[in-house]
Amino acid sequence: MESSATLPLSQLPFVYPATPRSNKAYPFWPCKRRSSLPTRLRCNKMYVPGFGEASPEAKAAKHLHNFFTYVAVKIVAAQLESYNPEAYEELIEFLGRHSLNDGDKFCAAMFRESSRHKNLALRIMEVRSAYCKNDFEWDNLKRLALKMVTESNTRLMTEYVLETSHVESEK
Amino acid sequence: MESSATLPLSQLPFVYPATPRSNKAYPFWPCKRRSSLPTRLRCNKMYVPGFGEASPEAKAAKHLHNFFTYVAVKIVAAQLESYNPEAYEELIEFLGRHSLNDGDKFCAAMFRESSRHKNLALRIMEVRSAYCKNDFEWDNLKRLALKMVTESNTRLMTEYVLETSHVESEK
């Protein structure tokens, strides 16, 4: 399943069968080319619609931003659990009442809860900044994601082939 | 809010006020050190609990993996919309019945729907692999996430200060 984004049709026999097997079978890629190619195609990248003025990278960064807040809450909770059970209880109680899906909303709400919660929120914001800048392994993230897509694609195809071979042999 | 993960207490006067204002005020960091530091602290990284045998990077990679499937579906749908309305309709109809939250489950279900859907699933899997390997801008993701955490922290604090200044001035 590894292929370049600009791979021509002729190199994809598996995905694009040469001989359609039914009237409803269709090629997934057109033979003729568009006369006016979008900008993303001109620079050899696939056109990704539906992100408005943002980009997929910006959307992924927003997801990661919320994830870093979640990680920061975990880090701060673990620190407090050992050394400050009172603050730990307050954090857990606040977590029970507020969703962590939107990290910024969570911090904004915590800021306004009480002066003690404000200090907790400041600590979480400080930790998410330090974590994202110093601790998070960006190269590892890329390596794991590339590995995951290759392994998942192979696994999905293998499972399907094994399943259909099994059905065939039972007939 | 920019600080190192190993910043000493003395450099954080804002987060750790020197003079507690009430009986319930508490320091968020202990003065004494643990005698047995976890491995992550030994290598100057903050200890992140709750990820079991996985890591935050693996969890983030799994999120991104599902995101790449979502992007691949968008790319394939946009391609089909212009050139193969019949396949486009089938994809949209399938999307209405199946969640894209788990990309692998989505592809596995599509594989088993019909032989035409199988080809669609193969196309989506091929596109997510190519997108993640060639098109996705990993450096840009990191740049945007770092920018987002700094800007969000500044914005949250500014909003709070402006809000409380406003309340104070009204008294």
Interface residues (C-beta under 8 A of the other chain):
Chain A: M1 E2 S3 S4 A5 L7 L12 F14 V15 Y16 P17 R21 S22 K24 A25 Y26 P27 F28 W29 P30 R34 K45 M46 Y47 V48 P49 G50 S55 P56 E57 A58 K59 A60 A61 K62 H63 L64 H65 F67 F68 V71 K74 I75 V76 A77 A78 Q79 L80 S82 Y83 N84 E86 A87 G103 D104 C107 A108 F111 R112 S115 R116 K118 N119 L120 A121 L122 R123 M125 E126 V127 R128 S129 A130 Y131 C132 K133 N134 D135 F136 E137 W138 N140 L141 K142 L144 A145 L146 M148 V149 T150 S152 N153 R155 L156 M157 E159 Y160
Chain B: M1 E2 S3 S4 A5 L7 L12 F14 V15 Y16 P17 R21 S22 K24 A25 Y26 P27 F28 W29 P30 R34 K45 M46 Y47 V48 P49 G50 S55 P56 E57 A58 K59 A60 A61 K62 H63 L64 H65 F67 F68 V71 K74 I75 V76 A77 A78 Q79 L80 S82 Y83 N84 E86 A87 G103 D104 C107 A108 F111 R112 S115 R116 K118 N119 L120 A121 L122 R123 M125 E126 V127 R128 S129 A130 Y131 C132 K133 N134 D135 F136 E137 W138 N140 L141 K142 L144 A145 L146 M148 V149 T150 S152 N153 R155 L156 M157 E159 Y160
